């Protein structure tokens, strides 16, 4: 979330993907962690992570995802 620009999205499903030891997205060593949900304030936590690059995906098909909200990524 960028300060002053994005609004938190409460109660939606998020998925975390680690880009693996090669640090490249979309390769065989990528690891997708079990999905989690944001809390009422839009906060989520994935703990115990290895160093490296990650991508967080928000499930826009989640019934709690706000209607009319546009994915800016």
Beta strands, then each sheet from edge to edge (+ up, - down):
strand 1: 13-18
strand 2: 31-32
strand 3: 36-37
strand 4: 54-58
sheet 1: 2+ 1- 3+
sheet 2: 2+ 1- 4+
end
